[in-house]
């Protein structure tokens, strides 16, 4: 926590930023070790270049902030109080020097709150802290990696539960409910996103919605799920055949698997991120399915299930040790069904480590 705050204040001094304000649940957690959803209430962290930070939270959470290990000032407020007024009083009492430049999350902060922030520091010039905090979060430390490994293990377990729940006539929602119930029994309170269980032609929808579609022999079965564990996320996709598999289904599956292996093979420090997408896309296009791969190869992964960077073929950034992201090529044929294979990947000194490890070879579930 303190090391991250120090890294941030070093950037602030370099850029002559007097105060940085963080409003998003994810960035606040990254800098404070406190994770909560304040709903409509204000939760904000003020980080100063030459003074200790101030953390303003709903009064109901103030005690939990201290329990999380936050050693600096906490301003808890009641629902009838104006938190901005409390911050103003705290700044006056501290005799904080005039603020000339204030940084905040331009992609997160609402217009109304940005106006309140600028009124608080009347006359200050606004700048974005988005790029800086994104790059800070990009390379995970050992503590973060350890949590993400365990989150990935829970994602593997979720797929296992889903496979074991398959039987002819079962609905997508019945299998989905079984997965989430068994994960909750393991202590998982929150999924990374809405769990996907898709059968047959519905697996050909990259972001399909589970419903009452019943499982039939010859269907593809696609699971896409992830969990939130101690503030960090996981994300896995596996596709199976139920009862039997056609030659075309097998070709589609093997093409997607080869595409993912092509991306994994070049996952190492120094690789251009865009190349991960391009090599997978080349495999799929060579097999004749290029128009059926409509999305990027993956996305950054960490506190958010979709975070910086975007793993598209246009990204010229290089992979660095400690980066975590997904690789998830797919082919989606509305007539045959779809296949997506997704893993969570960590860049290591020697190459890569897949955090998700459920088997990927084509399985026909009887």
N, C-alpha and C positions, 0 to 999 in steps of 0.2 A: 504493500500500500504506500508506504512512505517513499520507496524508491520510484514508484510511478509518479507520485506527486512531485518529486524532485526532478524527474525527467521532464515533466510538463512545465515546471517553473523555469527550467533552463531554456526551453523553447520560448517562453514568455519574455525572458530577459533579452534573448537574441532578437526578438521581433518587437520589443518595446511594448508588450501587452501588459497592462496594469492588472487586469482581472479577467479570469475565464469563468464562464458560467455553464454548468452542465445540468440538463433537465431530463435526459433520457434515462430510463431505468437501467439500461445496459451499461452506459458510460459511468453513471453514478456508482453502480456495482463495481465496475472495474477499478475505480479510484478510491472506493471506501470499504469494500468487502461487505456492504449491506445491500441486500436484494429484496425489493418489495414492489408491488404494484400499487401506487397511491391513488389509482383511478383518476377522478377529475381534480383531485387536490394537488397543490404545488409541492413538488419535491425538487430541491435544487441545491447544487454544490457551487459555492463561490471559492475559487482558488486565486490567491493574491500573489503577486511577484515577490513582495517583501513583508508579508504578514501571514499568520496562520489562517487556514481556510475556515469557512463558516458553512455548516450544513443545515439547511432549513427543511423540516419534515413535518407532516401532520403529527400533532401531539400524541396520537395513539401509537405511533411508531418510535417516538423519541427514546424510550427505554431500550428498544431492540437495537437501535443504532449503537448505543454504548456496549451492549452485549456482543455486538459483532466486532468490537475492538476499535471503534473509531475514537481516537484520543483527543480530538480537537472540539471546538465549540459546536454545540447542537442547539438550534432554535426550533423548539416544538411549538406549534400553534393550535389553538382550538378552531372549530369550524366557524365561529362568529368573528374571528380575528383576521386582519389583513396581513398575510405573511410578508408582503413587500414593505409594509410599514415597520414591522419588527426588524427586518434586515436594515432598513434605513437607520433605525435607532441604534442598532448594534454597530453600524459603521461610524455613526457619530460618537458613540462611547469609546470606540477604538481610536478615533482620530485618524482614520484612514486618509492618506493623502489624495488629492484630487485625481480622478481617473480620466485619462486622456484616450485610452484605447481599451475596448472591451471585446472579448472573443466569446462566441457561443456557437452552438450546433445549428447551422443555418438550415439543415435538412430536417430538423426535429422540432425546434422551438416554434410555437404557434405565433401568429402575428400579434395577438393580444399580449402574450407574455413578453414578446420581444419589445413591445412598446413600454411595458412596465419596467423592463430591465434598463432600457435607455433613459427613461425618466428618472430611475434611481441614480444613474450616472449621467446626469444632465450634461450634454455637450460632448460626450465621449464618442469617438469614432468606432463603429462596429466592424469586426473582422470575423472570419470563419475559423473555428478550431477543428472542423470536421476532418480535414486531411491529416492533421497532426495526430489526433486521437485514433484515427483509423490505422495509421502506421504504427503507433504504439501497441495497439492490440494485435497487429499482424503476426508477430513472432511470439509464440507461446513459451512461457517458462515451464520448468519441470512440474510445479504444482498444478498448473493448468492442464498440462498433458496427462498427468496422472488421473485427474478427474475425467478428462475426455475419453481416456481408455475405458474407464468404468462405465461411462455413459454409452460408449459403443458396444460394450458387452451386453448391456441391457437392450440395446437395439437388436443385436443378434438373437437374444432370448425372445424378443417379441416376434421375430420371424419364425423361430422354432415353434412357438405357441400357435401361430397362425397356420403353419403347415399341419400340425397335429389336429387342428380343428376342421380340416377339410374333409368333407364327405358329400356325396352326391345329394343335391337338393338343398344344402345349406345356403343361406343368403350371405351377401357381402357384409351386411350389418351385424349378423350373428357372429361371424368370424372376427370382425372388428371389435365387437364388445368383449369377446373372449380374450383377445390380445391385451386390451387396456385393463381388463379386470385382473388378469394374471400379473401384469406389470405393477399395478397398484398394490397387489399383495406383496410385491418385492420392495415396496417403499417408494415407487415412482408416483409423484403427485401430479405431474404435468407432462404432456407430450410436447415435442418441439413444434408441432403443427398438426392439423387435422389428419389423422391416420387415414391412409388409402388402402382399401382392399377392393380390387377390381377383377371381375370375371369376364372371360370371353371377349366379345367385341368391345366391352367397356375398357379393357386394358389398352386399347388403341387410342384412348384419350389421355394425353400426358398429365392433365390435372383433372381426372374424372372424379365424380362424386359417388361414393358407395351408397347403395340402396338395397332394394329387395330382389335384385338379380340373383337367381339360384344357380348353383354350380352344376355344370354338365360335363360329361366326358368329352374330351377334346378341347376343353377351354384352356387358354392361358390364365394363370392366376398371378396378379401383380400386387405385391406388398410394398408400400412406401411409408416408413414410420421413423420416429426418433423420439428420444426422451430428453427432458431437462433434469440434470443432476447437479446439485450444488452450484447452480447458476450457469452451467455449460450444457451444450446441446450435442446430440448425435443425429445422424440421418442415414438411413440405409434403404436401398431398394433391391428386392429380389423378385424374379419371375420364375414361375414353375408351369409345367404342363400337367393337366389332370386327366388321368386315365389313359391317354394316348397322345401322340404328337404326329402331325403331318410332316412331310418332307419340307414344305415351305416354312412351317413354324420352326423346324429345326435349323434351317438355313438362316432365318432371321435371328434366332437366338445365338448361333455360333458367330454371326457377323457382329452382333453387339458385344459379345464377349471378347472377340479379337480386337475390336475398337478400344475397349477399355484396357486391355493388356498393352496395346500400342501406346496409350497415354501413360500407363504405369511405368513402362520400360524407360521412358525419358524423364520420369519424375526424380529430379535430383537438384541440388543447389546449382544455380546459374542458368537453368533452362528457362527460356522465354515462356511465359504463361500461355501466350496465344498458341504456341506450338502444341500444347497438350490438346487443345481443341482441334487444331488442324489435322494432326495425325489420326485422331479418331474419325474425324469427318472424311478424311481420305479413304480410310478402310470402308466406311459405310457407302460412300459414293462409288467406289470401285465395284462394290457388290451390287450396285444398281438401286440402292435405297436412299440416295442422298436427299431427295425431296421429303422423305419420311422421318428425317432427323431435324426437328424444327427449333431446337433450343441449344444453348451453349453447353459445353462439356461439364460445367459445375460451378461452384461458388465457394467463397470463403466460409469457414465454419468456426464457431467459438461460442461466445456468449449469445450471439444471434445465430439462428440456424442458417440464415442467408446474410452474410456480411462481406465486407471488403476482403479480397478483390473479386471482381467479376471475371470468371474464367472463360472469356470469349476469345476468339481467334484474333481480335484486334488489340488485345492487351500486350504491351511490350515490356511489362515488368518482368523481373527475373525471380525465380523461386529462391527462397532463403531458408536456412535451417530454422526450424520452429514453426514454419507456416503450416496451417491445417486447412484442408479444403475437401470438397467432394469431387469425384469423377463419376459421371453418370450418363454415358451415351445411351441413346434409345432409338428404336425404330417403331413407328406407330402406323399400322395399316388398319383402317376402319373395317375392312372386310375380314381380316385374319385375326386381328388383335395386336397387342403391342408388347414389346420387351424393353425393359430398362434394367440396367445393372449398376448399382451405385455403392461406392465405398467411401469411407472417411479416411483421408490420407494425411500423414505427417511427414514433412521433409526432415531428414536426418543428415548427419555429417556424411554418411556413406551413400545416401540415396533416399529411400522412402520406407515408411512402415504403414501398412494398412491397419487402422484401428478396428474396423469392422471385419469380422472373419468368418461369417457364415458361408458355407461352400457355395461356389458360383457355377460349377459345372451343371449342365442341364439335368434336371431331375424330373422324372415322371412320377407323380404321386398317385398311387393306386387306392 
